[in-house]
C-alpha cells in the first residue's frame, strides 16, 4: 500500500469529523445563510469563516490547545464577550423581523458595509468559546491521536480544513437558490426571527454555562 492510500482513511476521518462539528445549526451558520440569501459580501464571509477554521485547526494540531486548557479564565472571558455580542445581534435580528426590509440590498436601508460584515463574521467566529473547545481542543486531540506525531495528523487536519471550506462555500453561495422564496417580506421575517431565536438562545446559554 503506498503512502497516499495509507493516509486516505486519516484524511477521510478528518473530513468527517470536521463536517460533524461545523454543520450543526449555530450563530455563525445562521449569519452565513442570511448573507448568502442577500448576496451581500458573500465571498468575504466565506473566506473569513474558512480561513479562521483553518487557523484554529492548525493551532489545535500544533498542541497549543493544551495551553488554552490550562488557562480556563481565557475561555470565560471569551464566553462572556461572545454572549454579549450574540444577545445584541439577536435583538437586532428580532427588530428586523418586526420591521422587514426589502429584498434588494442596494435599496435596503439595512444593507451593511464590507467592514461591518467582516467584523461581524470575525466576532461570530472568534468570540465563540465552542470553537476553541471543538476545533482547537477536540479536533486537535483527535488529529494527534489518530495521525500520530508525523504527517498523519496534518493529513487529518487537511481533511477537516476541506470540510470547512466545502461547507461554508456551499452554504454561502448555495443560499442564493432560496432567493426567490425571499421575494416576500414574510420570508425575511421568518428568517430573521429564526436568526434572533438562535442568537439569543446561544447567548443566554453562554451566560449560564459557567
N, C-alpha and C positions, 0 to 999 in steps of 0.2 A: 504493500500500500504506500503510495507516495505521500509526501508531506501535505500537499493540498487536500487530498482525500482524508487524511488523518485528522486534519483540523476542521473539516467541514461540519462535523457534529458540534464542535465547540462554537463555531460561527452561528449555526442554526439555534443553538441554545441561547446565545446572547440575543439573537433576533427575537426569539420567542419571549424571553423574559423582558426585554425592552418593550415589546408591544403590550405585554400584560400589565406593565406598570404605567404606561402612558395613555392607553386607550380609555381608561376609566374617566367618567364624566367629572370634570373639575373646573375650577375658575379659569385656568389657562385655556383649556379646550373650548369653553364657552365663549371666551373672548376671540379666539382664532376663528370660530364659526361665525360669529357676528361680523367680524371684519371681512371674512370671505364673502358673505352674502352681500355686504355693502360694496365689495370690490375696492376697499379703501386701504392702501398701503399694504396689500396682502404679502407681497414679496418680502418686505422688511419684517413683517410679523413672523412669517415662516422662517426666515433666515435667523432672526434673533432666537426663536424657540429652539431650532435645530442646533445652532452653534452653542447655545447655552447648555443644552443637554450634552453635547459632545464634550464641552469643557468639564462639566460635572462628572461625566463618566470617566474621563482621564484622571480627574482628581481622585475619584474613588479607587480606580485600579492602581494608582500610584501609591496608595496607602495613606493618603492624607486624611481619609475618613476616620482613621484611628485618633488623629489629633482632635477632630471635631467631637468624637465620642467622649474624649477625656475632658472636654470643656463644655458641659451641657448648658452653661449660662449663655453661650453664644446662640444656641437654639432657642432659648427662652426669649432673648431679645428679638430674634428673627420672627418667632411665633407671634409676639405681641404687635410688632410693627406690621406684619402681614395681616393680622386680624383687623387692625385699624384700617389699613388700606382696603381690604375686601369689604368691610362694612360700609365705608364711604362709597366705594364703587357700586355696591349693591343698592344703596339708597338712590344713587344717580340713575341706575338702571330702572328702579321702581318708578322714579319720576318720569322717565321716558315712556314707560309702559302706560302711564296715566295720560301722557301727552305725546302720542306717537308723531314722529316726523315723517316727511315724505320719503319715498324710496330713492329719489335722485340725490346722491350725496353732494353733488355740486350745488343744488338748491337747498340742501338740508342745512338749517342753521346749526344742527348738531354735528356737522362734519368736522373732523378733527385734523389738526396739522400732523405732519410726519413726526415732528419731535414729540408731541404729546402721545401719539400712538406708540412710538418706540419706547418712551419712558414707561408707559403703562405695561407694555409687554415685558420689559425688564423687571418691573416691580412684581408682576404676577408670577414671574419665573423665580427670581432670586429671593423674594420675601416669603416664599412658601417653604415652611420648615419640612414638609413631607418630601420635598425634592432632595433634601440632604439625607433624610432617613432612607428613602427608597433608592434614589440614583447613586448617591455617594456611598452610603454605608452598606445597604443591602446588595445592590448590583456590584459594587466594588468587591465586597466579600465573596460573592458567588463567583465572580470572574477569577479572583485569585485562588479560590478553592477548586474551581473546575479546570482552569487553564494552567495552574501552577505558576512558577516564577518566570517561565520562559515566554515564548511568543504566544502560547495558548491564551493567556489572559488578555492580550491585546487583540487577538482574533475574536475572542468573546466580546470584547468592548466594541470592536468594529461592527459586529452584528447588532449590538444594542444601538450604536450610532445610526446605522442604516435604518433600523426600525423607527427611530425618532424622526429622521429625515423623511422617510416614506409617509409616516402618519401625518405630520404637520403639512406636508405638501398636498396630500390627498384631502385633508380637512380644509385647509385654507383655499386651495384652488378648486376643489370639488364642490365647495359650498355654493358656488355661483349657479349650479344646476337648480338650486332651490329658489333662485331669484324670482322667477315668475310667480311663485307662491307668495312672495313678499311684496307683490304689487299692491296688496291691500293693507291698509293701516292695522287692521285687526291682527294680521300675522306678525307684525312688528311688536304689537302689544303682547302677544303670547310669547314671542322670543325674549323680549326684554323682561317680561315677568318671570320667565324661567331662569334667565341670567341673574335677576335680582334674588330669587329664592336660592339659587346655587351659591352666589357670592356671600349672601348674608348667613346662610346656614353654615358654610365653611368657616366664615369669620367668627361666628358665635362658638362653633366647635373648638376653634383655636384658642379662644379666650378661656374656655373652661377645661381645656385638655391638660392644663398644667397641674 
